[in-house]
């Protein structure tokens, strides 16, 4: 009997030791200085983008400052979660940070479609200043009811338009073109005004669609046009800078609130490093993209003058009238003033 009791006691102790060694992989251990030991960042962009370079800088800074006690796992190219499921996995805290295109957040907050409102932002600097400012920060706060926290904006730059039918210099030149662009009500209204059709096609299928004539053209940033070699299947490029592609760095609210002061300080410094890197890198990549396109000489390039833009602003007045009440008069005027 004594032997049996001793045997049972020994098994119980072993079980307790095993259970004590197990635990959630994202919680800090008892002897750790930090309240988390693993962080997952997931995004859908390739590794040669400003988004990934910024995310890598964020990862490296957090790991450096924590002396490796916090491991940051970075997944690019949609290898962990894609456009369709990254948001729900953030809400479930399966990932702690994602970087979706603002247009993906419109169903939660319409004002994120401000980036698609034509000719609202005059430059990359104007866009970042708006989102860093009072009105931009207020828009970001509106998604917190969803269980996520919007932290900061990472830019991707202005869209330009390419096509293989004709040079685009005026509103009339858009007529009859079928253009692949991002989905969204604002962009749809803009192209309707121009008597052009729009099609939504996954980015990795755009080259083939252009090559086969499924669409006449597409909209994207200069860096994307160059890296995807769209100039091989397009004859004309117009730098119109109508709308933008920008990202929001999101985190899970419960995760963020669970961080102690020391951990949050390190994570915030990582975010700052990533933001600074991404913002500097995007301008560089778009400038390099334009130079590559010029050097290859396969596509005719036209850049809108201010006079060209003024002609389009008059045409777009119905779009401004429709969306200004939705986004807010103060918000639109703030964006225009920068």
Wavefront OBJ file of the C-alpha trace (Angstrom):
o trace
v 0.000 0.000 0.000
v 2.755 2.429 0.932
v 4.490 1.618 -2.338
v 1.308 2.360 -4.288
v 0.841 5.694 -2.521
v 4.445 6.611 -3.214
v 4.021 5.626 -6.858
v 0.869 7.756 -7.244
v 2.534 10.689 -5.493
v 5.505 10.463 -7.869
v 3.207 10.455 -10.930
v 1.312 13.485 -9.601
v 4.539 15.446 -9.128
v 5.678 14.569 -12.663
v 2.352 15.709 -14.110
v 2.593 19.024 -12.299
v 6.110 19.567 -13.633
v 5.010 18.795 -17.195
v 1.999 21.109 -16.973
v 4.133 23.839 -15.478
v 6.523 23.654 -18.404
v 3.662 24.084 -20.897
v 1.956 27.349 -21.634
v 0.938 29.737 -24.352
v 3.810 30.516 -26.697
v 2.965 34.205 -26.729
v 3.019 34.815 -23.001
v 6.156 35.873 -21.158
v 7.752 33.272 -18.924
v 8.037 33.836 -15.193
v 11.727 34.769 -15.403
v 11.301 37.003 -18.499
v 11.488 40.794 -18.245
v 8.671 41.086 -20.787
v 4.970 40.239 -20.861
v 5.232 38.537 -24.272
v 7.884 36.341 -25.820
v 6.506 35.852 -29.349
v 4.911 38.288 -31.804
v 3.570 37.474 -35.274
v 3.507 40.058 -38.080
v 1.647 38.971 -41.223
v 1.283 40.852 -44.509
v 0.498 40.050 -48.149
v 3.173 42.060 -50.001
v 6.319 40.661 -51.678
v 9.691 41.042 -49.976
v 10.913 43.704 -52.441
v 8.360 46.244 -51.166
v 8.537 49.116 -48.690
v 5.938 47.333 -46.564
v 8.162 44.301 -46.053
v 11.325 46.349 -45.531
v 9.492 48.345 -42.847
v 8.126 45.201 -41.202
v 11.635 43.713 -41.177
v 13.001 46.861 -39.507
v 10.237 46.596 -36.898
v 11.094 42.943 -36.223
v 14.820 43.609 -35.932
v 14.394 46.573 -33.573
v 12.109 44.658 -31.173
v 14.459 41.671 -31.103
v 17.502 43.927 -30.660
v 16.039 45.948 -27.776
v 14.735 42.833 -26.015
v 18.095 41.085 -26.556
v 16.264 38.255 -28.260
v 13.837 37.601 -25.414
v 10.971 38.620 -27.706
v 10.921 36.668 -30.964
v 9.146 38.341 -33.878
v 7.952 35.990 -36.618
v 7.446 37.813 -39.918
v 5.366 36.320 -42.735
v 5.252 38.062 -46.140
v 3.512 37.354 -49.459
v 0.368 36.063 -47.756
v 2.208 32.901 -46.679
v 0.438 32.854 -43.298
v -2.777 34.807 -43.894
v -4.073 36.408 -47.094
v -6.197 39.452 -47.951
v -9.378 37.549 -47.207
v -8.557 36.171 -43.764
v -5.813 38.299 -42.207
v -8.276 40.650 -40.476
v -10.278 37.882 -38.775
v -7.031 36.234 -37.637
v -5.900 39.521 -36.124
v -9.216 39.790 -34.253
v -8.650 36.211 -33.009
v -5.092 37.193 -31.956
v -3.567 34.507 -34.188
v -1.442 37.384 -35.534
v -0.563 40.460 -33.499
v 0.112 42.859 -36.395
v -1.159 43.124 -39.989
v -0.769 45.829 -42.652
v -3.880 45.901 -44.865
v -4.583 48.349 -47.675
v -6.853 51.099 -46.355
v -9.513 50.095 -48.876
v -9.940 46.815 -46.958
v -11.136 48.795 -43.921
v -13.831 50.832 -45.666
v -16.599 48.472 -44.521
v -15.636 49.254 -40.920
v -15.011 52.981 -41.448
v -15.936 54.739 -44.762
v -13.367 57.524 -44.263
v -10.529 55.103 -45.033
v -11.610 55.486 -48.682
v -10.247 59.029 -48.541
v -7.090 57.676 -50.229
v -9.204 56.922 -53.323
v -10.739 60.411 -53.537
v -9.037 61.913 -56.607
v -6.415 64.643 -56.261
v -7.041 65.142 -52.533
v -3.415 64.639 -51.489
v -0.696 66.653 -53.204
v 2.283 64.499 -52.148
v 3.472 61.568 -50.045
v 4.353 64.054 -47.320
v 0.840 65.530 -47.377
v -0.724 62.091 -47.003
v 1.495 61.053 -44.087
v 0.982 64.427 -42.386
v -2.790 64.002 -42.607
v -2.806 60.496 -41.126
v -0.383 61.570 -38.388
v -2.590 64.577 -37.644
v -5.718 65.002 -35.535
v -8.294 64.038 -38.163
v -6.320 61.037 -39.390
v -5.850 59.757 -35.849
v -9.564 60.214 -35.136
v -10.458 58.075 -38.167
v -8.084 55.374 -36.945
v -9.724 55.313 -33.503
v -13.085 54.440 -35.066
v -12.038 50.824 -35.756
v -11.276 50.104 -32.089
v -14.845 48.900 -31.578
v -13.934 45.984 -33.845
v -11.334 44.662 -31.382
v -8.392 46.078 -33.312
v -6.239 49.139 -32.800
v -4.958 51.246 -35.708
v -1.443 52.448 -34.895
v -0.032 54.340 -37.868
v -0.061 54.751 -41.650
v 2.582 53.229 -43.940
v 2.491 54.723 -47.457
v 2.751 52.951 -50.783
v 2.375 55.997 -53.004
v 0.229 57.362 -55.807
v -1.424 55.212 -58.429
v -0.481 55.869 -62.043
v -2.362 54.514 -65.058
v -1.072 52.460 -67.988
v -2.860 51.225 -71.110
v -2.138 49.874 -74.578
v -4.727 51.865 -76.571
v -3.792 55.559 -76.489
v -1.953 58.276 -74.543
v -4.033 59.731 -71.704
v -3.745 63.517 -71.507
v -7.350 64.622 -70.997
v -10.701 63.314 -69.654
v -11.787 62.331 -73.181
v -8.863 59.915 -73.463
v -10.349 57.636 -70.781
v -13.535 57.037 -72.730
v -14.151 53.377 -73.564
v -11.091 52.003 -71.746
v -11.418 48.942 -69.527
v -9.071 49.404 -66.554
v -8.040 46.993 -63.812
v -8.057 48.843 -60.511
v -8.799 48.282 -56.844
v -12.391 47.698 -55.868
v -14.292 50.455 -54.104
v -17.220 52.786 -54.563
v -15.135 55.954 -54.931
v -12.975 54.545 -57.738
v -16.044 53.131 -59.459
v -17.701 56.570 -59.434
v -14.517 58.228 -60.718
v -14.216 55.905 -63.714
v -17.945 56.153 -64.444
v -17.523 59.914 -64.752
v -14.704 59.286 -67.226
v -16.850 56.843 -69.265
v -14.348 54.067 -68.541
v -15.009 50.582 -67.209
v -13.292 48.961 -64.226
v -12.414 45.345 -63.497
v -11.117 43.806 -60.265
v -8.369 41.237 -60.936
v -5.851 39.769 -58.437
v -2.459 41.418 -58.840
v -0.677 38.197 -59.793
v -3.071 37.791 -62.755
v -2.785 41.348 -64.109
v 0.193 40.788 -66.453
v -1.602 37.965 -68.255
v -4.844 39.967 -68.418
v -2.964 42.860 -70.052
v -1.103 40.534 -72.387
v -4.280 38.779 -73.537
v -6.314 41.999 -73.841
v -8.785 41.054 -71.113
v -8.326 44.653 -69.943
v -6.829 47.649 -71.717
v -4.869 48.959 -68.783
v -4.330 49.073 -65.039
v -3.651 51.392 -62.105
v -0.793 50.890 -59.673
v 2.226 52.572 -58.116
v 5.315 53.250 -60.209
v 7.361 50.702 -58.273
v 4.727 48.024 -58.943
v 4.507 48.860 -62.658
v 8.286 48.527 -62.994
v 8.775 45.414 -60.832
v 5.868 43.588 -62.537
v 7.251 44.509 -65.990
v 3.916 45.895 -67.139
v 5.811 48.030 -69.664
v 6.340 44.818 -71.656
v 2.599 44.627 -72.370
v 1.575 48.317 -72.144
v 2.379 51.199 -74.489
v 1.402 54.285 -72.482
v 1.889 55.425 -68.888
v 0.310 58.552 -67.396
v 1.492 59.930 -64.057
v -1.819 61.429 -62.964
v -1.524 60.902 -59.176
v -5.312 60.786 -58.794
v -5.485 58.361 -55.880
v -3.212 56.528 -53.472
v -2.437 53.082 -52.089
v -1.651 53.312 -48.374
v -1.600 50.849 -45.497
v -2.612 50.902 -41.843
v -0.621 49.034 -39.197
v -3.198 47.235 -37.053
v -2.814 45.309 -33.810
v -5.135 43.260 -31.640
v -6.549 45.465 -28.851
v -6.424 42.777 -26.140
v -2.837 41.946 -27.059
v -1.842 45.618 -26.957
v -3.559 46.243 -23.630
v -1.917 43.138 -22.114
v 1.614 44.503 -22.632
v 3.331 45.847 -19.533
v 5.096 49.203 -19.684
v 8.571 47.805 -20.456
v 7.291 45.541 -23.240
v 5.067 48.196 -24.791
v 7.993 50.646 -24.869
v 10.117 48.183 -26.860
v 7.276 47.268 -29.225
v 6.505 50.958 -29.807
v 10.149 51.656 -30.630
v 9.975 48.791 -33.124
v 6.855 50.316 -34.675
v 8.574 53.710 -34.922
v 11.619 52.145 -36.608
v 9.418 50.249 -39.064
v 7.324 53.304 -39.873
v 10.354 55.503 -40.491
v 11.958 52.861 -42.719
v 8.791 52.153 -44.724
v 8.128 55.843 -45.333
v 11.664 56.492 -46.542
v 11.786 53.324 -48.641
v 8.518 53.898 -50.530
v 9.646 57.198 -52.016
v 12.961 55.645 -53.027
v 11.301 52.605 -54.645
v 8.834 54.700 -56.660
v 11.604 57.003 -57.868
v 13.718 53.987 -58.835
v 10.687 52.451 -60.567
v 10.249 55.520 -62.770
v 13.952 55.526 -63.655
v 13.829 51.844 -64.620
v 10.835 52.452 -66.881
v 12.620 55.364 -68.559
v 15.815 53.358 -69.008
v 13.993 50.387 -70.544
v 12.262 52.742 -72.982
v 9.372 50.404 -73.742
v 6.544 52.682 -72.618
v 5.629 56.273 -73.462
v 5.429 58.401 -70.281
v 3.333 61.521 -69.748
v 3.099 63.432 -66.474
v 0.104 65.614 -65.696
v 0.724 69.336 -65.225
v -1.214 71.363 -62.657
v -3.336 72.669 -65.527
v -4.204 69.087 -66.481
v -5.179 68.319 -62.886
v -7.374 71.434 -62.674
v -9.355 70.236 -65.697
v -10.030 66.923 -63.942
v -10.890 68.590 -60.618
v -13.810 70.350 -62.299
v -15.009 67.050 -63.741
v -14.726 65.308 -60.352
v -16.892 67.838 -58.499
v -19.883 65.412 -58.308
v -17.595 62.871 -56.597
v -16.425 65.493 -54.095
v -20.047 66.537 -53.468
v -21.097 62.928 -52.824
v -18.283 61.884 -50.490
v -17.489 65.054 -48.557
v -20.589 64.631 -46.322
v -19.698 60.954 -45.813
v -16.051 61.550 -44.900
v -16.715 64.890 -43.195
v -16.174 68.432 -44.479
v -13.378 69.079 -41.975
v -11.604 65.835 -42.922
v -11.634 66.562 -46.671
v -10.575 70.171 -46.232
v -7.755 69.112 -43.939
v -6.493 66.650 -46.556
v -6.725 69.267 -49.317
v -4.900 71.903 -47.278
v -1.684 69.943 -46.824
l 1 2 3 4 5 6 7 8 9 10 11 12 13 14 15 16 17 18 19 20 21 22 23 24 25 26 27 28 29 30 31 32 33 34 35 36 37 38 39 40 41 42 43 44 45 46 47 48 49 50 51 52 53 54 55 56 57 58 59 60 61 62 63 64 65 66 67 68 69 70 71 72 73 74 75 76 77 78 79 80 81 82 83 84 85 86 87 88 89 90 91 92 93 94 95 96 97 98 99 100 101 102 103 104 105 106 107 108 109 110 111 112 113 114 115 116 117 118 119 120 121 122 123 124 125 126 127 128 129 130 131 132 133 134 135 136 137 138 139 140 141 142 143 144 145 146 147 148 149 150 151 152 153 154 155 156 157 158 159 160 161 162 163 164 165 166 167 168 169 170 171 172 173 174 175 176 177 178 179 180 181 182 183 184 185 186 187 188 189 190 191 192 193 194 195 196 197 198 199 200 201 202 203 204 205 206 207 208 209 210 211 212 213 214 215 216 217 218 219 220 221 222 223 224 225 226 227 228 229 230 231 232 233 234 235 236 237 238 239 240 241 242 243 244 245 246 247 248 249 250 251 252 253 254 255 256 257 258 259 260 261 262 263 264 265 266 267 268 269 270 271 272 273 274 275 276 277 278 279 280 281 282 283 284 285 286 287 288 289 290 291 292 293 294 295 296 297 298 299 300 301 302 303 304 305 306 307 308 309 310 311 312 313 314 315 316 317 318 319 320 321 322 323 324 325 326 327 328 329 330 331 332 333 334 335 336 337 338
